[in-house]
Amino acid sequence: MQSLAIYVAEPVARVYPNEADRKRAAALLLGQGPFVAIHPGSGGGSKNWPAAKFAALARWLGNELAARLLIIQGEADEKAIAEFLPQIAGQPFQLIEHLKLPELAAVLGRCALYVGNASGITHLAAAVETPVVALFGPASTPIWEPRGEKVRGIRFGDEDVALARQAIASLWPAG
């Protein structure tokens, strides 16, 4: 961008859903928030945080923070969803699938929090300014991580569930 004489300290992508997409999102979501979007998939299995860890975090969000869970399924997420859903049996959730990207952006914009792997959907959540906890495997490099004040990146590891909870606590709405 500097070659175009555009100087930005740290470029941050932004997406603004239109009114029709926002109305569709409002009609789609069941109940009252706070909504937390969880996207256990990605473009490839090696980039996915283990389903058991996602499930432990989802149960904590639902039980301890009274979050309404929205499970996001993208085009390439069938296997990740199939591994994840049985592990949250008994936990209330709403499956969000088969949305166009502008509609998904509007849904994510209504969420108090988003948790997901390195994926385009994670970047979309950050672009609508939803607080994001992004989970990255060993092959991910920081240059590809979403940017923003309300983005927390966690690397896969022994303490990643505890670190994800700390990141959520730093982003969770007070009160």
ZADO-1210 file (C-alpha; in nm, 4 decimals, padded with zeros to 6 digits):
<atoms>
<atom x="00.0000" y="00.0000" z="00.0000" code="MET" pos="1"/>
<atom x="00.2930" y="00.2308" z="00.0596" code="GLN" pos="2"/>
<atom x="00.3772" y="00.2122" z="-00.3110" code="SER" pos="3"/>
<atom x="00.0386" y="00.3799" z="-00.3639" code="LEU" pos="4"/>
<atom x="00.1245" y="00.6467" z="-00.1050" code="ALA" pos="5"/>
<atom x="-00.1267" y="00.4957" z="00.1387" code="ILE" pos="6"/>
<atom x="00.0250" y="00.4755" z="00.4841" code="TYR" pos="7"/>
<atom x="-00.1521" y="00.2818" z="00.7559" code="VAL" pos="8"/>
<atom x="00.0050" y="00.1866" z="01.0886" code="ALA" pos="9"/>
<atom x="-00.1635" y="-00.1544" z="01.0857" code="GLU" pos="10"/>
<atom x="-00.4129" y="-00.2371" z="00.8110" code="PRO" pos="11"/>
<atom x="-00.7328" y="-00.3970" z="00.9378" code="VAL" pos="12"/>
<atom x="-00.9982" y="-00.5371" z="00.7052" code="ALA" pos="13"/>
<atom x="-01.3586" y="-00.4284" z="00.7623" code="ARG" pos="14"/>
<atom x="-01.6844" y="-00.5732" z="00.6287" code="VAL" pos="15"/>
<atom x="-02.0215" y="-00.3995" z="00.6598" code="TYR" pos="16"/>
<atom x="-02.3239" y="-00.6237" z="00.5919" code="PRO" pos="17"/>
<atom x="-02.6164" y="-00.4531" z="00.4213" code="ASN" pos="18"/>
<atom x="-02.9626" y="-00.4122" z="00.5730" code="GLU" pos="19"/>
<atom x="-03.1093" y="-00.7202" z="00.3998" code="ALA" pos="20"/>
<atom x="-02.8293" y="-00.9422" z="00.5332" code="ASP" pos="21"/>
<atom x="-02.8673" y="-00.7981" z="00.8843" code="ARG" pos="22"/>
<atom x="-03.2447" y="-00.8670" z="00.8749" code="LYS" pos="23"/>
<atom x="-03.1825" y="-01.2237" z="00.7571" code="ARG" pos="24"/>
<atom x="-02.9342" y="-01.2750" z="01.0421" code="ALA" pos="25"/>
<atom x="-03.1797" y="-01.1384" z="01.2991" code="ALA" pos="26"/>
<atom x="-03.4532" y="-01.3716" z="01.1703" code="ALA" pos="27"/>
<atom x="-03.2204" y="-01.6718" z="01.1681" code="LEU" pos="28"/>
<atom x="-03.0955" y="-01.6488" z="01.5261" code="LEU" pos="29"/>
<atom x="-03.3101" y="-01.8223" z="01.7850" code="LEU" pos="30"/>
<atom x="-03.3517" y="-01.6748" z="02.1331" code="GLY" pos="31"/>
<atom x="-03.1554" y="-01.4007" z="02.3013" code="GLN" pos="32"/>
<atom x="-02.7783" y="-01.3675" z="02.3271" code="GLY" pos="33"/>
<atom x="-02.5080" y="-01.3420" z="02.4157" code="PRO" pos="34"/>
<atom x="-02.4320" y="-01.5463" z="02.1065" code="PHE" pos="35"/>
<atom x="-02.0944" y="-01.7138" z="02.0661" code="VAL" pos="36"/>
<atom x="-02.0025" y="-01.8466" z="01.7243" code="ALA" pos="37"/>
<atom x="-01.7808" y="-02.1551" z="01.7215" code="ILE" pos="38"/>
<atom x="-01.6254" y="-02.2722" z="01.3953" code="HIS" pos="39"/>
<atom x="-01.4453" y="-02.6041" z="01.4555" code="PRO" pos="40"/>
<atom x="-01.3496" y="-02.6475" z="01.0899" code="GLY" pos="41"/>
<atom x="-01.1158" y="-02.4890" z="00.8377" code="SER" pos="42"/>
<atom x="-00.9900" y="-02.5510" z="00.4885" code="GLY" pos="43"/>
<atom x="-00.7805" y="-02.8463" z="00.6089" code="GLY" pos="44"/>
<atom x="-00.7746" y="-03.0922" z="00.8968" code="GLY" pos="45"/>
<atom x="-00.4165" y="-03.0095" z="00.9999" code="SER" pos="46"/>
<atom x="-00.5322" y="-02.6551" z="01.0842" code="LYS" pos="47"/>
<atom x="-00.8105" y="-02.7787" z="01.3136" code="ASN" pos="48"/>
<atom x="-00.7864" y="-02.7610" z="01.6911" code="TRP" pos="49"/>
<atom x="-00.8897" y="-03.1000" z="01.8357" code="PRO" pos="50"/>
<atom x="-01.2671" y="-03.1491" z="01.8565" code="ALA" pos="51"/>
<atom x="-01.2399" y="-03.2523" z="02.2244" code="ALA" pos="52"/>
<atom x="-01.0799" y="-02.9170" z="02.3105" code="LYS" pos="53"/>
<atom x="-01.3444" y="-02.7248" z="02.1157" code="PHE" pos="54"/>
<atom x="-01.6114" y="-02.9257" z="02.2996" code="ALA" pos="55"/>
<atom x="-01.4605" y="-02.8522" z="02.6426" code="ALA" pos="56"/>
<atom x="-01.4525" y="-02.4821" z="02.5582" code="LEU" pos="57"/>
<atom x="-01.8088" y="-02.4908" z="02.4195" code="ALA" pos="58"/>
<atom x="-01.9410" y="-02.6552" z="02.7382" code="ARG" pos="59"/>
<atom x="-01.7600" y="-02.3948" z="02.9511" code="TRP" pos="60"/>
<atom x="-01.9028" y="-02.1096" z="02.7414" code="LEU" pos="61"/>
<atom x="-02.2560" y="-02.2471" z="02.7658" code="GLY" pos="62"/>
<atom x="-02.2490" y="-02.3520" z="03.1302" code="ASN" pos="63"/>
<atom x="-02.0293" y="-02.0874" z="03.2934" code="GLU" pos="64"/>
<atom x="-02.0914" y="-01.7809" z="03.0744" code="LEU" pos="65"/>
<atom x="-02.4526" y="-01.8619" z="02.9724" code="ALA" pos="66"/>
<atom x="-02.3563" y="-01.8167" z="02.6075" code="ALA" pos="67"/>
<atom x="-02.5937" y="-01.9231" z="02.3306" code="ARG" pos="68"/>
<atom x="-02.3775" y="-02.1368" z="02.1055" code="LEU" pos="69"/>
<atom x="-02.3875" y="-02.0973" z="01.7287" code="LEU" pos="70"/>
<atom x="-02.1952" y="-02.3742" z="01.5555" code="ILE" pos="71"/>
<atom x="-02.0720" y="-02.2545" z="01.2165" code="ILE" pos="72"/>
<atom x="-02.0396" y="-02.5070" z="00.9349" code="GLN" pos="73"/>
<atom x="-01.8668" y="-02.4005" z="00.6152" code="GLY" pos="74"/>
<atom x="-01.8422" y="-02.5897" z="00.2879" code="GLU" pos="75"/>
<atom x="-01.5364" y="-02.7950" z="00.3880" code="ALA" pos="76"/>
<atom x="-01.6339" y="-02.8618" z="00.7501" code="ASP" pos="77"/>
<atom x="-01.8380" y="-03.1833" z="00.7396" code="GLU" pos="78"/>
<atom x="-01.5688" y="-03.4008" z="00.8989" code="LYS" pos="79"/>
<atom x="-01.4824" y="-03.1468" z="01.1703" code="ALA" pos="80"/>
<atom x="-01.8515" y="-03.0980" z="01.2547" code="ILE" pos="81"/>
<atom x="-01.9113" y="-03.4755" z="01.2605" code="ALA" pos="82"/>
<atom x="-01.6276" y="-03.5136" z="01.5150" code="GLU" pos="83"/>
<atom x="-01.7349" y="-03.2126" z="01.7235" code="PHE" pos="84"/>
<atom x="-02.1151" y="-03.2392" z="01.7593" code="LEU" pos="85"/>
<atom x="-02.1287" y="-03.5749" z="01.9432" code="PRO" pos="86"/>
<atom x="-01.8883" y="-03.4312" z="02.2021" code="GLN" pos="87"/>
<atom x="-02.1326" y="-03.1542" z="02.2949" code="ILE" pos="88"/>
<atom x="-02.4353" y="-03.3837" z="02.3217" code="ALA" pos="89"/>
<atom x="-02.6840" y="-03.2352" z="02.5674" code="GLY" pos="90"/>
<atom x="-02.5457" y="-02.8824" z="02.5223" code="GLN" pos="91"/>
<atom x="-02.7960" y="-02.6493" z="02.3528" code="PRO" pos="92"/>
<atom x="-02.6722" y="-02.5004" z="02.0254" code="PHE" pos="93"/>
<atom x="-02.7905" y="-02.3735" z="01.6893" code="GLN" pos="94"/>
<atom x="-02.6223" y="-02.4991" z="01.3723" code="LEU" pos="95"/>
<atom x="-02.5547" y="-02.2228" z="01.1200" code="ILE" pos="96"/>
<atom x="-02.4842" y="-02.3624" z="00.7737" code="GLU" pos="97"/>
<atom x="-02.5217" y="-02.2944" z="00.4018" code="HIS" pos="98"/>
<atom x="-02.5186" y="-01.9151" z="00.4313" code="LEU" pos="99"/>
<atom x="-02.3830" y="-01.6774" z="00.1737" code="LYS" pos="100"/>
<atom x="-02.0769" y="-01.4887" z="00.3014" code="LEU" pos="101"/>
<atom x="-02.2621" y="-01.1555" z="00.3458" code="PRO" pos="102"/>
<atom x="-02.5323" y="-01.3324" z="00.5511" code="GLU" pos="103"/>
<atom x="-02.2699" y="-01.5107" z="00.7587" code="LEU" pos="104"/>
<atom x="-02.0948" y="-01.1771" z="00.8149" code="ALA" pos="105"/>
<atom x="-02.4221" y="-01.0366" z="00.9487" code="ALA" pos="106"/>
<atom x="-02.4671" y="-01.3367" z="01.1828" code="VAL" pos="107"/>
<atom x="-02.1093" y="-01.3021" z="01.3094" code="LEU" pos="108"/>
<atom x="-02.1673" y="-00.9305" z="01.3620" code="GLY" pos="109"/>
<atom x="-02.4463" y="-01.0140" z="01.6097" code="ARG" pos="110"/>
<atom x="-02.2160" y="-01.2327" z="01.8215" code="CYS" pos="111"/>
<atom x="-02.0497" y="-01.1342" z="02.1483" code="ALA" pos="112"/>
<atom x="-01.7583" y="-01.3638" z="02.0584" code="LEU" pos="113"/>
<atom x="-01.6214" y="-01.5908" z="01.7871" code="TYR" pos="114"/>
<atom x="-01.3881" y="-01.8886" z="01.8404" code="VAL" pos="115"/>
<atom x="-01.2333" y="-02.0661" z="01.5443" code="GLY" pos="116"/>
<atom x="-00.9346" y="-02.2070" z="01.3603" code="ASN" pos="117"/>
<atom x="-00.7195" y="-02.0398" z="01.0976" code="ALA" pos="118"/>
<atom x="-00.9808" y="-01.9901" z="00.8253" code="SER" pos="119"/>
<atom x="-01.1525" y="-01.7357" z="00.6082" code="GLY" pos="120"/>
<atom x="-01.4486" y="-01.7372" z="00.8471" code="ILE" pos="121"/>
<atom x="-01.2164" y="-01.6327" z="01.1311" code="THR" pos="122"/>
<atom x="-01.1010" y="-01.3376" z="00.9206" code="HIS" pos="123"/>
<atom x="-01.4636" y="-01.2543" z="00.8397" code="LEU" pos="124"/>
<atom x="-01.5522" y="-01.2470" z="01.2110" code="ALA" pos="125"/>
<atom x="-01.2633" y="-01.0088" z="01.2791" code="ALA" pos="126"/>
<atom x="-01.3666" y="-00.7933" z="00.9818" code="ALA" pos="127"/>
<atom x="-01.7145" y="-00.7358" z="01.1287" code="VAL" pos="128"/>
<atom x="-01.5432" y="-00.6374" z="01.4558" code="GLU" pos="129"/>
<atom x="-01.6670" y="-00.9321" z="01.6585" code="THR" pos="130"/>
<atom x="-01.4209" y="-01.0240" z="01.9352" code="PRO" pos="131"/>
<atom x="-01.2204" y="-01.3215" z="01.8053" code="VAL" pos="132"/>
<atom x="-01.0243" y="-01.6020" z="01.9673" code="VAL" pos="133"/>
<atom x="-00.8311" y="-01.7569" z="01.6796" code="ALA" pos="134"/>
<atom x="-00.6596" y="-02.0944" z="01.7216" code="LEU" pos="135"/>
<atom x="-00.3462" y="-02.1626" z="01.5198" code="PHE" pos="136"/>
<atom x="-00.1501" y="-02.4805" z="01.4583" code="GLY" pos="137"/>
<atom x="00.2250" y="-02.5144" z="01.4228" code="PRO" pos="138"/>
<atom x="00.2262" y="-02.4420" z="01.0469" code="ALA" pos="139"/>
<atom x="00.0532" y="-02.1035" z="01.0828" code="SER" pos="140"/>
<atom x="00.2649" y="-01.7907" z="01.0627" code="THR" pos="141"/>
<atom x="00.1653" y="-01.4611" z="01.2256" code="PRO" pos="142"/>
<atom x="00.1512" y="-01.2794" z="00.8915" code="ILE" pos="143"/>
<atom x="-00.1735" y="-01.4662" z="00.8062" code="TRP" pos="144"/>
<atom x="-00.3495" y="-01.4039" z="01.1378" code="GLU" pos="145"/>
<atom x="-00.6434" y="-01.1624" z="01.1474" code="PRO" pos="146"/>
<atom x="-00.5718" y="-00.8169" z="01.2852" code="ARG" pos="147"/>
<atom x="-00.7645" y="-00.6046" z="01.5280" code="GLY" pos="148"/>
<atom x="-00.7872" y="-00.4784" z="01.8835" code="GLU" pos="149"/>
<atom x="-01.0380" y="-00.7495" z="01.9697" code="LYS" pos="150"/>
<atom x="-00.8435" y="-01.0421" z="01.8220" code="VAL" pos="151"/>
<atom x="-00.6544" y="-01.2900" z="02.0390" code="ARG" pos="152"/>
<atom x="-00.4408" y="-01.5598" z="01.8797" code="GLY" pos="153"/>
<atom x="-00.3718" y="-01.8881" z="02.0595" code="ILE" pos="154"/>
<atom x="-00.1184" y="-02.1473" z="01.9411" code="ARG" pos="155"/>
<atom x="-00.1980" y="-02.5181" z="01.9764" code="PHE" pos="156"/>
<atom x="-00.0240" y="-02.6655" z="02.2801" code="GLY" pos="157"/>
<atom x="-00.0537" y="-02.8181" z="02.6247" code="ASP" pos="158"/>
<atom x="-00.2102" y="-02.5098" z="02.7844" code="GLU" pos="159"/>
<atom x="-00.4203" y="-02.3924" z="02.4910" code="ASP" pos="160"/>
<atom x="-00.7628" y="-02.4497" z="02.6538" code="VAL" pos="161"/>
<atom x="-00.6616" y="-02.2430" z="02.9572" code="ALA" pos="162"/>
<atom x="-00.5131" y="-01.9759" z="02.7300" code="LEU" pos="163"/>
<atom x="-00.8339" y="-01.9692" z="02.5232" code="ALA" pos="164"/>
<atom x="-01.0388" y="-01.9199" z="02.8415" code="ARG" pos="165"/>
<atom x="-00.8108" y="-01.6322" z="02.9464" code="GLN" pos="166"/>
<atom x="-00.8459" y="-01.4750" z="02.6025" code="ALA" pos="167"/>
<atom x="-01.2238" y="-01.5076" z="02.6214" code="ILE" pos="168"/>
<atom x="-01.2277" y="-01.3498" z="02.9692" code="ALA" pos="169"/>
<atom x="-01.0330" y="-01.0520" z="02.8312" code="SER" pos="170"/>
<atom x="-01.2909" y="-01.0043" z="02.5547" code="LEU" pos="171"/>
<atom x="-01.6160" y="-01.1009" z="02.7297" code="TRP" pos="172"/>
<atom x="-01.8619" y="-00.8158" z="02.7859" code="PRO" pos="173"/>
<atom x="-01.8586" y="-00.6907" z="03.1448" code="ALA" pos="174"/>
<atom x="-02.1723" y="-00.6953" z="03.3526" code="GLY" pos="175"/>
</atoms>
